[in-house]
Amino acid sequence: MLPREIGQLTKLKRLDLRYCSRLKRIPPGVFCKLSRLEELSIGDSFVEWGAEGHSSQQSNSSLAELKALSCLTTLEIRIPNAKIIPKGFSFEKLQRYIIFIGEASHWDWNWYWVAEYSRTLKLSLQTSISFLNDDVKVLLKKAENLFIDDVKGVEILLHESEVGNYFQQVKNLHIQNGGMIQYIFKDIDDVHKIEFLQLQSLTLKGLPNLISFCSTNKGSTSISPQEIALFKQKILFPKLEKLKLSSIGIERIWISQAFCSTQNLTSLIVEGCTNLKHVLSDSMAEYLQQLKCLEISDCKCIQEIISTDKIIQETSKSRALIRFPRLNFLKLKGVQKLIRICHEDYTVDFPALTVLEIENCPELTGFIHNSMRKDIPTHEVLFNNKVALPNLEKITISHLRNVKRIWYNQLHTNSLSMLKELTVKECDSLLNIFSPFLLRVFQRLEKLMLTNCASQEEVFQLQMQELDIEETYVIDSQLREMSLICLPKLKHVWTKDHKGKFSFESLQQVRIQQCWSLKALFPFSIAKDLQQLKRLAIASCGLEEIVSKSVEESDLQEIRFAFNQLSFLKLWFLPYLTYFYPA
């Protein structure tokens, strides 16, 4: 219980009761005595407000007492039901507030980003905005950070007479859990544009029947499916940076003409939109100059990420370039029907991309459309010379059942030369990872993880046939950590390098497990340079020898292996192991 004596601190200007989890009672009459109070922070500590006009020894303070705080400018409070807000209670003077209204027990009070905004309102609506009392509408109009949840029985959230009153100061807008919502607001026929001048972040979640952000004009009689999109041309978001769409019923996000209003977009996250067929088009790329993060997951109808609005038809012109100059993170997960990223007539350039994740896209065969044309090598190859990835550092791919090769022998200039980490899981058609043509490209690779690839036969192909490398040139790999797990057909980690042109002397950790077709781990030419190796763990494999015998070394010559840094060695369940080195 809050002591009654607090009411005697009549000169108190700031009272902070946050994080008082055991606070169950605030006696009536305490707050009304604090007439000079400017800041009151209660947060989620106390929600059992008493009813106005009902006072007893065991009752709690009511919200009506706050009306006496004429100096109050900052308020942080949770109100379990809007109906207990007393008549005549005014939020007009508040300059800063964090106010939650509603019974939603799953709400997280401690949003790490709430502090970015001076006025936050989180509202469990359960009705139309039109039916809210005037005091709550004041909070809506002034809010910078607005979270609307649990909207029931409403098809249009805002009607035409209300559009100009709300959302004008909001910087972050989050609307979720409205099973009947079809439109966020109703279109106004005589208004040519509707601007959300301050909006920087928009999240729409759990709106399965949503058709569009704005309803259709009354005078419109026929609209083609291509014109039905979440955002229309008249809706403008000049400052929008972050857009997240989760479990909403739309088929298209933008029509091309409307996309120019979101040219400051830095993050686009789309998840669980099962009806969505179109994400971006080729004509939108020029407006995506600021995009840094693109995530698409669990959208089962998407077949391509960048659809075709316009293809250059003139054969005399070079094929078009689609460029995302600032994109540094791209994630595609659970996009079950995804076939391609874009059409074969385009070269796609990601000059700033550092992290790429592609998971559970079983129909994907490559970034570029699977073409039968001989001049465009796209068949069953994930990356070819039509994709530029000069700064990519980390790749994770999994559950791509149709990909037989990750990269074509000829890559785009400098593409993938900065790659440091590669993780491949459950790609059952994949045959090998690195050909000798590409080992020079991947010299900076530091970490390699391969797991559950049923057809994988070799990792590093070192044969030098038809490979033009100077006699004195040695390709020095920076690989430090390698894990190969559950590769039933793996026969070679390294195919034998008779000329010793490849060095893996930076290797520090090796883990091999459940590779029953593997007979030998290291070729002699690789093993002799592993002086930095610290951990070697081999379990449940068909190994007969750890190091295969050198063809070039005679039996009379003394063979030495210097594993000076090795501190952990595990050889477990290797029933066929006979030799470390058969000499």
C-alpha positions in Angstrom: 0.0 0.0 0.0 1.1 3.5 -0.8 1.4 5.4 2.6 -1.2 8.1 3.1 1.7 10.3 4.3 2.8 10.7 0.7 -0.1 13.2 0.5 1.7 15.5 2.9 4.5 16.2 0.4 2.6 19.1 -1.0 5.6 20.5 -2.9 6.3 17.3 -4.6 6.8 17.7 -8.4 7.8 14.2 -9.5 6.4 10.8 -8.2 7.7 7.6 -9.7 6.0 4.4 -8.7 7.1 2.2 -11.6 8.4 -1.4 -10.9 6.5 -1.6 -7.6 5.0 -5.1 -8.5 3.4 -5.5 -5.0 1.5 -2.2 -5.0 -2.1 -3.2 -4.7 -3.6 -0.2 -2.9 -3.5 3.6 -3.2 -5.7 5.2 -0.5 -8.3 7.7 -1.7 -7.3 11.4 -1.3 -3.5 10.9 -1.7 -3.1 12.3 -5.3 -5.5 15.2 -4.9 -3.3 16.7 -2.2 -0.2 16.8 -4.6 -1.4 19.9 -6.3 2.1 20.8 -7.6 2.8 17.4 -9.1 4.2 17.8 -12.7 5.3 14.2 -13.4 3.4 11.0 -12.3 4.8 7.6 -13.4 2.9 4.5 -12.3 3.4 2.3 -15.3 2.1 -1.2 -14.9 2.5 -1.2 -11.1 -1.1 -0.3 -10.3 -4.3 -1.0 -12.3 -6.9 -1.4 -9.6 -8.4 2.0 -9.8 -11.5 2.7 -7.6 -14.8 4.0 -8.9 -15.5 7.7 -8.8 -17.6 8.7 -5.8 -17.2 5.5 -3.9 -14.7 6.1 -1.0 -14.1 3.9 2.0 -11.3 2.8 4.2 -10.6 -0.2 1.9 -11.2 1.4 -1.5 -8.6 2.6 -3.9 -7.9 6.0 -5.4 -9.9 6.8 -8.5 -8.8 8.4 -11.7 -11.0 11.4 -10.8 -8.4 12.5 -8.3 -6.0 13.2 -11.1 -8.3 16.1 -12.2 -6.9 18.1 -9.2 -3.4 17.9 -10.6 -3.5 21.1 -12.6 0.3 21.2 -13.1 0.6 17.7 -14.5 2.4 17.6 -17.8 3.9 14.0 -17.8 1.8 10.9 -17.1 2.7 7.2 -17.3 -0.2 5.0 -16.4 -2.3 2.0 -17.3 -6.1 2.2 -17.4 -7.7 -1.3 -17.6 -11.0 0.0 -19.1 -11.8 3.3 -20.9 -15.2 3.4 -19.2 -13.6 4.3 -15.8 -12.2 7.5 -17.2 -14.3 10.2 -15.4 -16.3 12.8 -17.3 -14.5 16.0 -17.7 -11.1 14.4 -17.3 -8.8 16.2 -19.6 -5.5 15.0 -21.1 -5.1 18.3 -23.0 -2.3 19.7 -20.9 -0.1 16.6 -21.1 3.1 17.2 -23.0 4.5 13.7 -22.4 2.6 10.5 -21.8 2.8 6.7 -21.9 -0.8 5.5 -21.5 -2.1 2.0 -21.9 -5.9 1.6 -22.1 -7.4 -1.9 -22.1 -7.2 -5.4 -20.5 -4.7 -7.0 -22.9 -2.6 -9.0 -20.4 0.1 -9.8 -23.1 1.1 -6.2 -23.4 4.7 -5.5 -22.7 5.1 -2.3 -20.8 8.8 -2.2 -21.2 9.1 -1.4 -24.9 12.7 -0.6 -25.5 11.7 1.9 -28.1 9.0 3.8 -26.2 11.6 6.2 -24.9 12.1 7.5 -28.5 8.7 9.1 -28.4 7.2 11.8 -26.1 3.6 10.6 -26.4 2.7 6.9 -26.5 -0.8 5.5 -26.5 -1.5 1.8 -26.5 -5.2 1.2 -26.9 -7.2 -2.0 -26.8 -10.0 -0.6 -29.0 -12.8 -3.2 -29.1 -14.9 -0.7 -31.0 -14.8 2.0 -33.7 -12.7 5.1 -33.0 -16.0 7.0 -33.5 -17.4 5.6 -30.2 -14.4 6.6 -28.0 -15.0 9.3 -25.5 -13.6 12.8 -26.3 -10.8 12.5 -23.7 -9.3 9.4 -25.4 -9.6 11.1 -28.8 -7.4 13.9 -27.5 -4.7 11.3 -26.8 -5.2 9.8 -30.2 -4.7 13.2 -32.0 -1.6 14.0 -30.1 0.1 10.6 -30.0 3.5 10.1 -31.7 3.6 6.4 -30.9 0.2 4.7 -31.4 -0.6 1.1 -30.9 -4.2 0.0 -31.7 -5.1 -3.6 -30.7 -8.1 -5.9 -30.6 -10.5 -4.1 -32.9 -13.9 -5.8 -33.0 -16.9 -5.6 -35.2 -15.4 -2.9 -37.4 -14.8 -3.0 -41.2 -13.5 0.5 -41.5 -11.3 1.8 -38.7 -11.6 5.5 -39.5 -14.5 7.1 -41.4 -14.1 10.0 -43.8 -14.9 12.8 -41.3 -12.2 11.6 -39.0 -9.3 11.1 -41.4 -8.0 14.7 -41.0 -8.1 14.6 -37.2 -6.0 11.5 -36.4 -2.6 10.1 -37.2 -1.3 13.6 -38.1 1.4 13.6 -35.4 2.0 9.9 -35.2 5.5 8.7 -36.0 5.0 5.0 -35.2 1.7 3.4 -36.0 0.9 -0.2 -35.1 -2.5 -1.8 -35.8 -3.2 -5.4 -35.0 -5.9 -8.1 -34.3 -8.8 -6.8 -36.3 -10.5 -9.8 -37.8 -13.2 -7.8 -39.7 -11.1 -4.8 -40.8 -11.2 -4.3 -44.5 -9.9 -0.7 -44.7 -8.0 1.5 -42.3 -10.0 4.5 -43.4 -12.7 5.5 -45.9 -11.8 7.3 -49.0 -12.8 10.9 -49.5 -13.8 11.6 -53.1 -12.9 15.3 -53.2 -9.4 14.8 -51.6 -6.6 14.3 -54.1 -4.0 13.1 -51.6 -3.9 12.0 -48.0 -0.5 12.6 -46.3 0.9 11.1 -43.2 3.6 13.7 -42.8 5.3 12.4 -39.7 4.9 8.7 -40.0 8.2 6.9 -39.9 7.2 3.3 -38.9 4.0 1.4 -39.8 3.0 -2.1 -38.7 -0.1 -3.9 -39.8 -0.6 -7.3 -38.1 -3.3 -9.9 -37.8 -5.8 -8.3 -40.3 -6.8 -11.3 -42.4 -9.6 -9.5 -44.3 -7.7 -6.3 -45.0 -8.2 -5.2 -48.7 -6.5 -1.8 -48.8 -5.3 1.0 -46.5 -8.0 3.2 -48.1 -11.4 2.1 -49.4 -12.6 2.5 -53.0 -14.3 5.6 -54.3 -18.0 5.5 -54.3 -18.0 6.4 -58.0 -15.7 3.6 -59.0 -17.6 0.9 -60.9 -14.9 -1.5 -62.1 -11.4 -1.9 -60.8 -8.9 -4.4 -62.2 -7.0 -6.7 -59.8 -3.8 -4.9 -60.7 -5.2 -1.7 -59.2 -6.3 -3.3 -55.9 -3.3 -2.9 -53.5 -2.6 -2.0 -49.9 -1.4 1.5 -50.8 -3.0 3.7 -53.5 -1.4 6.6 -55.3 -3.2 9.3 -53.2 -1.8 8.0 -49.9 1.6 9.5 -49.2 4.2 8.6 -46.6 7.1 11.0 -47.3 9.0 10.0 -44.1 8.2 6.3 -43.9 11.3 4.3 -43.1 10.0 1.0 -41.6 7.1 -1.1 -42.9 6.1 -4.4 -41.4 3.1 -6.5 -42.7 2.2 -9.6 -40.8 -0.7 -12.0 -41.4 -2.8 -9.6 -43.5 -5.0 -10.6 -46.4 -3.7 -8.4 -49.3 -2.5 -9.7 -52.7 -0.4 -6.7 -53.7 1.4 -4.1 -51.5 1.8 -1.3 -54.1 0.6 -0.3 -57.5 3.7 1.1 -59.2 2.4 4.7 -59.3 1.9 4.7 -55.5 5.4 3.4 -54.6 7.1 6.7 -55.2 5.6 8.0 -51.9 7.7 5.6 -49.9 11.2 6.4 -51.3 12.7 6.8 -47.9 11.9 3.2 -46.9 14.9 1.5 -45.1 13.2 -1.7 -43.8 10.5 -3.9 -45.4 9.4 -7.0 -43.4 6.6 -9.2 -44.8 5.5 -12.3 -42.9 2.6 -14.7 -43.0 0.7 -12.9 -45.8 -0.7 -16.1 -47.4 -2.6 -14.3 -50.2 0.3 -12.0 -51.2 1.5 -12.5 -54.8 3.5 -9.4 -55.6 6.2 -7.7 -53.4 8.2 -5.4 -55.7 8.3 -4.7 -59.4 11.2 -3.8 -61.6 9.9 -0.2 -62.0 10.0 0.3 -58.2 13.7 -0.4 -57.8 14.6 3.2 -58.5 12.6 4.3 -55.5 14.4 1.8 -53.2 17.7 3.6 -52.9 17.5 3.7 -49.1 16.3 0.2 -48.5 18.7 -1.6 -46.0 16.6 -4.6 -44.8 14.3 -6.9 -46.7 12.7 -9.9 -45.0 10.0 -12.1 -46.5 8.7 -15.2 -44.7 5.8 -17.6 -44.8 4.1 -16.2 -47.8 3.0 -19.2 -49.8 1.8 -17.5 -53.0 4.8 -15.5 -54.0 6.7 -16.9 -57.0 9.1 -14.0 -57.5 10.4 -11.1 -55.4 10.8 -8.6 -58.2 8.0 -9.0 -60.8 8.1 -7.5 -64.2 6.3 -4.3 -65.1 8.6 -3.4 -67.9 11.1 -5.4 -69.8 13.5 -3.9 -72.2 12.5 -5.3 -75.6 15.1 -3.8 -77.8 17.7 -6.4 -78.6 20.3 -3.6 -79.3 20.1 -2.4 -75.7 22.0 -4.2 -72.9 19.8 -6.0 -70.4 18.4 -3.8 -67.6 20.2 -3.4 -64.2 18.3 -3.6 -61.0 20.3 -2.1 -58.1 19.8 -1.9 -54.4 22.7 0.3 -53.3 22.2 0.2 -49.5 20.5 -3.2 -48.9 22.7 -5.0 -46.3 20.3 -7.7 -45.1 18.1 -10.0 -47.2 16.1 -12.9 -45.7 13.7 -15.2 -47.5 12.2 -17.9 -45.4 9.3 -20.3 -45.9 8.3 -18.9 -49.3 7.1 -22.2 -50.6 6.4 -21.3 -54.2 9.3 -19.0 -54.8 11.0 -19.8 -58.1 13.2 -16.8 -58.7 14.2 -13.5 -57.4 13.8 -11.8 -60.7 13.5 -12.3 -64.5 16.5 -13.4 -66.6 16.6 -10.2 -68.6 18.0 -8.4 -65.5 21.3 -8.2 -63.8 20.8 -7.7 -60.0 23.3 -5.7 -58.1 23.6 -5.7 -54.3 26.7 -3.7 -53.6 26.2 -3.3 -49.8 24.6 -6.7 -49.0 26.5 -8.4 -46.2 24.0 -11.0 -44.9 21.9 -13.3 -47.0 19.5 -16.0 -45.6 17.4 -18.3 -47.8 15.5 -21.0 -45.9 12.8 -23.4 -46.8 12.2 -22.2 -50.3 11.9 -25.7 -51.9 11.1 -24.5 -55.5 13.9 -22.0 -55.8 16.5 -22.9 -58.3 18.4 -19.6 -58.6 18.4 -15.9 -58.1 17.7 -15.5 -61.9 14.9 -17.2 -63.7 15.6 -20.8 -64.8 16.3 -20.3 -68.5 17.1 -22.8 -71.2 19.1 -20.2 -73.1 22.7 -21.2 -73.3 24.1 -17.7 -72.9 22.6 -17.3 -69.4 23.8 -20.1 -67.1 20.9 -20.3 -64.6 19.8 -23.9 -64.6 19.9 -25.3 -61.0 22.6 -22.8 -60.0 21.8 -20.4 -57.1 24.3 -17.6 -58.0 25.6 -17.0 -61.5 27.2 -14.1 -63.4 23.9 -12.1 -63.4 24.0 -11.5 -59.6 26.5 -9.0 -58.2 27.3 -9.5 -54.5 30.7 -7.8 -53.9 30.5 -7.3 -50.2 28.5 -10.3 -49.0 30.0 -11.8 -45.8 27.5 -14.3 -44.6 25.3 -16.8 -46.4 22.8 -19.2 -44.9 20.8 -21.5 -47.2 18.6 -24.4 -46.2 15.9 -26.7 -47.6 16.5 -25.8 -51.2 15.7 -29.1 -52.8 16.3 -28.1 -56.5 19.7 -26.4 -56.2 22.5 -28.6 -57.5 25.2 -26.0 -57.4 25.5 -22.9 -55.3 27.6 -20.9 -57.8 28.5 -21.0 -61.4 32.2 -21.1 -62.4 32.0 -17.6 -63.8 30.7 -15.1 -61.2 30.0 -11.4 -61.6 33.1 -9.3 -61.3 34.3 -9.3 -57.6 31.1 -11.1 -56.5 31.4 -13.1 -53.3 35.1 -12.3 -52.8 34.4 -11.0 -49.3 32.5 -14.1 -48.1 33.5 -15.1 -44.5 30.8 -17.5 -43.4 28.8 -20.1 -45.3 26.1 -22.4 -43.8 24.3 -25.0 -45.9 21.6 -27.2 -44.5 19.3 -29.8 -46.0 19.9 -29.1 -49.7 19.4 -32.6 -50.9 20.4 -32.1 -54.6 23.6 -30.3 -53.9 26.6 -32.2 -55.3 29.7 -30.1 -54.4 30.5 -26.7 -52.9 33.8 -25.3 -54.3 35.3 -26.0 -57.7 39.0 -25.1 -58.3 37.8 -22.2 -60.5 36.3 -20.5 -57.4 38.8 -21.3 -54.6 40.7 -18.1 -55.4 37.4 -16.1 -55.1 36.7 -17.6 -51.6 40.1 -17.1 -50.0 38.5 -15.0 -47.2 36.1 -17.7 -46.1 36.6 -18.3 -42.4 33.7 -20.6 -41.3 32.0 -23.4 -43.3 29.1 -25.5 -42.0 27.4 -28.2 -44.1 24.6 -30.3 -42.5 22.1 -32.9 -43.9 22.9 -32.6 -47.6 21.9 -36.1 -48.9 23.7 -35.9 -52.3 26.9 -34.0 -51.3 29.9 -35.9 -52.6 32.8 -33.4 -52.1 33.5 -30.1 -50.6 36.7 -28.7 -52.1 37.6 -29.9 -55.6 41.3 -29.3 -56.0 42.1 -30.9 -59.3 44.0 -28.5 -61.5 43.0 -29.6 -64.9 42.2 -26.7 -67.2 42.9 -24.3 -64.4 45.4 -21.6 -65.3 47.4 -20.9 -62.1 51.0 -19.9 -62.2 53.4 -22.6 -61.0 54.6 -20.4 -58.1 51.2 -19.2 -57.1 49.6 -20.8 -54.0 46.0 -20.1 -53.1 46.0 -19.5 -49.3 42.6 -20.1 -47.7 41.6 -18.2 -44.5 39.2 -21.0 -43.5 39.4 -21.4 -39.7 36.3 -23.5 -38.7 34.7 -26.3 -40.6 31.7 -28.6 -39.6 30.5 -31.4 -41.8 27.5 -33.2 -40.3 25.3 -36.0 -41.7 26.5 -36.1 -45.3 25.8 -39.7 -46.2 27.4 -39.6 -49.7 30.4 -37.5 -48.9 33.5 -39.1 -50.4 36.0 -36.3 -50.3 36.4 -33.2 -48.2 39.4 -32.3 -50.3 40.1 -34.1 -53.6 43.8 -34.7 -53.9 46.0 -31.8 -54.8 49.0 -33.3 -56.5 50.7 -30.0 -57.1 50.2 -28.5 -53.7 48.8 -25.2 -55.0 46.2 -24.9 -52.2 46.9 -24.1 -48.5 44.5 -24.3 -45.5 47.1 -23.5 -42.9 44.7 -21.2 -41.0 42.3 -24.1 -40.1 41.8 -24.3 -36.3 38.6 -26.3 -35.8 37.3 -29.4 -37.7 34.2 -31.4 -36.8 33.1 -34.4 -38.9 30.1 -36.4 -37.9 27.9 -39.1 -39.6 29.7 -39.1 -42.9 29.8 -42.9 -43.6 31.1 -42.7 -47.2 34.1 -40.7 -46.2 37.3 -42.9 -46.2 39.9 -40.3 -45.5 39.8 -36.8 -44.1 42.9 -34.9 -45.1 45.0 -35.3 -48.2 48.7 -35.3 -47.3 49.2 -31.9 -49.1 46.6 -30.3 -46.7 47.6 -32.1 -43.5 51.2 -31.2 -43.6 50.4 -27.5 -43.2 47.8 -27.7 -40.3 50.1 -26.2 -37.6 47.2 -24.0 -36.3 44.7 -26.8 -35.8 43.4 -26.7 -32.2 40.3 -28.9 -32.2 39.6 -32.1 -34.2 36.4 -34.1 -33.5 35.4 -37.1 -35.7 32.4 -39.2 -34.8 30.2 -41.9 -36.4 32.1 -42.0 -39.8 33.4 -44.6 -42.2 36.9 -43.3 -42.0 39.7 -45.8 -42.6 42.5 -43.2 -42.2 42.8 -39.6 -41.0 45.4 -38.5 -43.6 45.5 -40.2 -47.0 48.9 -41.4 -48.3 50.9 -39.0 -50.4 51.5 -40.1 -54.0 54.5 -38.0 -54.4 56.3 -38.9 -51.1 58.4 -42.1 -51.1 58.0 -44.7 -48.4 61.6 -44.2 -47.4 61.2 -40.5 -46.7 60.3 -39.6 -43.1 56.8 -38.2 -42.8 56.1 -35.6 -40.0 52.9 -33.9 -39.0 53.2 -30.9 -36.7 49.9 -30.3 -34.8 51.6 -28.1 -32.2 48.4 -26.2 -31.3 46.1 -29.2 -31.0 44.4 -29.2 -27.6 41.3 -31.3 -28.2 41.1 -34.6 -30.1 38.0 -36.8 -30.3 37.8 -40.0 -32.3 34.5 -41.7 -31.5 32.7 -44.7 -33.1 35.0 -45.1 -36.1 34.7 -48.8 -36.6 36.8 -48.9 -39.8 39.6 -46.6 -38.7 43.0 -48.4 -39.2 45.6 -45.7 -39.6 46.2 -42.1 -38.8 48.5 -42.1 -41.8 49.2 -45.3 -43.8 53.0 -45.1 -44.0 
